[in-house]
Amino acid sequence: MIRIRATNTGAEPLNVVVFELAKLTWAELQAAVAVFDPAAPPNVTVLASLELPAGGLSTGYGTSPAGTLGVACATGSFDAPAITLAGPFPVGG
């Protein structure tokens, strides 16, 4: 099990997603995020996610399989979000 906790100190809503890379490499994910298309998001397995309003605090839980995990934080509009990635984090194995 994973626990995520986030505080949004910004002026825009924040989405936080913890995911397993599944069939992508980290480099492929970075390339997909650089030209993000909401109609064709990267093929990752979402394990946990949070939606925080400006000034919000939230905690969430999800499963944690063995594999390579990452975290994405997104602000801005759905069509053109600003996405920050953290990872990769190898887990178990």
C-alpha positions as CSV (number, residue, x, y, z in Angstrom):
1,M,0.0,0.0,0.0
2,I,1.2,3.5,-0.7
3,R,0.2,6.7,1.1
4,I,0.4,10.1,-0.6
5,R,0.0,13.4,1.0
6,A,0.1,16.7,-0.8
7,T,-0.3,20.4,0.0
8,N,-1.1,22.8,-2.7
9,T,0.5,26.2,-2.0
10,G,-0.2,27.5,-5.5
11,A,-3.0,29.6,-6.8
12,E,-4.4,26.9,-9.2
13,P,-5.9,23.5,-8.6
14,L,-3.4,20.7,-8.4
15,N,-3.7,17.0,-9.5
16,V,-1.2,14.5,-8.2
17,V,-1.0,11.0,-9.7
18,V,1.1,8.1,-8.6
19,F,1.5,5.5,-11.4
20,E,3.3,2.4,-12.5
21,L,5.1,2.8,-15.8
22,A,3.8,-0.6,-17.1
23,K,5.1,-0.9,-20.7
24,L,6.8,2.5,-21.0
25,T,10.4,3.5,-20.2
26,W,11.0,6.7,-18.3
27,A,12.4,8.4,-21.4
28,E,9.2,7.5,-23.4
29,L,7.0,8.9,-20.6
30,Q,9.0,12.2,-20.6
31,A,8.7,12.4,-24.3
32,A,4.9,11.9,-24.1
33,V,4.5,14.5,-21.4
34,A,6.5,17.0,-23.4
35,V,3.8,16.9,-26.2
36,F,0.9,15.9,-23.9
37,D,-2.3,15.2,-25.7
38,P,-5.3,14.7,-23.4
39,A,-7.0,12.6,-26.0
40,A,-4.1,10.1,-25.9
41,P,-2.5,10.1,-22.5
42,P,0.6,8.0,-21.8
43,N,-0.1,4.3,-21.1
44,V,0.5,4.1,-17.4
45,T,-1.3,2.3,-14.6
46,V,-2.7,4.9,-12.1
47,L,-2.3,3.6,-8.5
48,A,-3.5,6.7,-6.6
49,S,-4.5,10.2,-7.3
50,L,-5.5,13.4,-5.5
51,E,-7.2,16.6,-6.6
52,L,-6.5,19.6,-4.5
53,P,-7.9,23.1,-4.7
54,A,-5.6,26.1,-4.3
55,G,-4.5,26.1,-0.6
56,G,-5.8,22.5,-0.2
57,L,-4.3,19.5,1.7
58,S,-5.2,15.9,0.9
59,T,-4.1,12.4,1.7
60,G,-4.8,9.3,-0.4
61,Y,-4.0,5.6,-0.6
62,G,-3.4,3.1,-3.3
63,T,-1.9,-0.3,-4.1
64,S,1.9,-0.6,-4.6
65,P,2.9,-3.4,-6.9
66,A,6.5,-4.3,-7.6
67,G,7.6,-2.3,-10.6
68,T,8.8,1.2,-11.6
69,L,6.6,4.0,-10.1
70,G,6.5,7.7,-10.8
71,V,4.6,10.8,-9.7
72,A,3.1,13.4,-11.9
73,C,1.8,16.8,-10.6
74,A,-0.4,18.8,-13.0
75,T,-1.7,22.4,-12.9
76,G,-3.5,24.5,-15.4
77,S,-6.2,23.6,-17.9
78,F,-7.0,20.1,-18.9
79,D,-6.1,20.8,-22.5
80,A,-2.7,22.3,-21.8
81,P,-1.6,21.3,-18.3
82,A,1.8,22.1,-16.8
83,I,3.1,18.6,-15.8
84,T,6.0,18.0,-13.4
85,L,7.4,14.4,-13.1
86,A,9.2,12.7,-10.3
87,G,10.9,9.3,-10.6
88,P,11.5,6.7,-11.6
89,F,11.3,4.8,-8.3
90,P,11.9,1.0,-8.5
91,V,9.7,-0.8,-5.9
92,G,10.1,-4.5,-4.9
93,G,11.1,-6.9,-7.5
